[in-house]
Amino acid sequence: MKGVLRGVRRARNFWIVVALLLANGLAWNAAASLNLPEARPFLHPEIAAIRDRWRSGQAAGESFSIVVTEQMAAETAAWFLSNHPEIPFSHPQAEIDPGGVTVRGLAHLLGLRTPVYGRVSVWLEEGVPKARLEELGVASAAAPGFLIEALRAEIDAQQRRFNPAGIPVTLTRLEFREGEVLVEGLYR
């Protein structure tokens, strides 16, 4: 009889855990769609013009300049994501300030739409933008320090492997302002 009661108790605890996880997932899923508007997938003409110029192969040595607003960044990210459905992310948003950029959106994990955010500081190093992850979170909870450090290490490793000769521009100026970033550079 004791074995049966112990089994019922374990089964009941199992279902309580399942119910709590389900309720938590549903709450995150509902919260995810409340505060994040869906950016329209759109490649702004100014960004498309820079892309078209470097693709032409005839712009080497020419300079370019563009001011990218938060809306432009969100819509361009949505455009990119619409062309890459394998990336489990939607509803991109960008908040730009003099210290860098905070990106928000929905991660699609295990059938749930979970709000995530990350903050990066960005600077130029020999004509190439470099980034440092400053903050990361899920829903409204900050990620633990060990996770941020692990992601920083991976970002640093990716940046070390990056070959700047593979990009068709050299950036000469990257100025983060409130709500926008000024990007200037030269076509290679």
Salt bridges, closest charged atoms under 4 A:
GLU38 OE1 - HIS91 NE2 3.68
ASP52 OD1 - ARG51 NE 3.71
GLU62 OE2 - ARG53 NH2 2.46
GLU75 OE2 - ARG40 NE 3.43
GLU75 OE1 - HIS44 NE2 2.59
GLU86 OE2 - HIS84 ND1 3.17
GLU95 OE2 - ARG104 NE 2.92
ASP97 OD1 - ARG119 NH2 2.82
GLU134 OE2 - ARG132 NE 3.53
GLU149 OE2 - ARG152 NH1 2.49
GLU154 OE2 - ARG161 NH2 3.64
GLU175 OE1 - ARG173 NH2 2.29
GLU175 OE2 - ARG177 NE 3.00
GLU180 OE2 - ARG177 NH1 2.91
GLU184 OE2 - ARG173 NH1 3.72
